Amino acid sequence: MNDSSYKYIVSTSPHITNGRTTRGVMFDVIVALMPAVIASFLLYGLYTLLMTAVCVASAVFGEYLYNLIRKKPHTVNDLSAVVTGILLGLNLTPTVPVYVPIIGGIFATLVVKMLFGGLGKNFANPAITARIFVMLAWTTAMTTFVAPIDLSNGGAELIKYFNHDTVNALTSATPLVGLKEGAVNASALDLFLGRTGGSAGETCALALIIGGVYLAIRKVIDVKIPLIFILTYFLVTLAIYKDANVAGCGILSGGLLLGAIFMATDYSTSPDTVIGTCIYAFGCGLLTAIFRKYGSMPEGVSFAILLMNVVTPLLDKYIRPRPFGYVKPVKPKKGKKSEKEAQA
């Protein structure tokens, strides 16, 4: 899809366009991600910006390299690789070595996206799949977190903005560890403002909500997906723990908001129909709650979205809107010949 291509309103014919280009949509997503990028810097320091920049450069390079080798038109100008890189950077912990975002960014676009045909043809969200890949490849690095920078402690904290702090890192020191056992280890305000350990761009719920509202106003995302995703997670978690505080804090913890707003809503990997979309979002919320409670890892958002990405083609195949004037064919009764057979 080139820069001047229009996004079609999917329905039965006739089709209409909404005048929005792929590049325009991706630019809106980039704008929506900026609050989370800024929050990651304010909470964890300059290294998070470097990490995100490396992810973007690697993702763009992976897409450019594929098109160069295959001698195909270059597609990096549609900004989709930039979006993938930013999302991956926000999904990484603030302590990962620099080679992790390099390999992760190239894997996201070159393997997950371009090898399956490019934008719109990938079977799964590239950023989600790349996060799972680096999580499995470098588990310790991806589960080692640092406490956010607290300027109220004086000038010593200010130095951390420019210092890649791994000395004070703690493995699995996030609210999700406590929530798994039904315990809330952080206040709702701290979770809302991001004053907890976690991946660089997933801890500040405020920044993510601001981005989500922007995308909703711009009509870039289908708001049914994040709303059903979050509501389903809340209800299932409430049923498991019988504690609304645990369920509510679970929404603000980990990558749920980042995944529900920015990755589960990916056009390429979410269903086309209304019913299919609702089932997809419900599945994401249900699986996230189950994985967080019964999985071997505290987080389950990435695995939930990936599994529902795989289910999306089935939802599109078996849940189709009936065109106007459709008449269901009548099957001949047993023992009676059809009209064609009688004429023969």
Secondary structure, DSSP 8 states (H G I E B T S, - for coil): --TT-EEE--SSSS--EEEEEHHHHHHHHHHHHHHHHHHHHHHH-HHHHHHHHHHHHHHHHHHHHHHHHTT----GGGSHHHHHHHHHHHHS-TT--THHHHHHHHIIIIIIIGGGTSTTT-SS-HHHHHHHHHHHHSHHHHTEE-----GGG-HHHHHGGGS---TT-EET-SHHHHHHTT---S-HHHHHHT-S-S-TTTS-HHHHHHHHHHHHHTT-S-THHHHHHHHHHHHHHHHHHS-HHHHHHHHHSTTHHHIIIIITT-GGGS-SSHHHHHHHHHHHHHHHHHHHHHSSSS--HHHHHHHHHHHHHHHHHH-----TT--------TTS--HHHHH-
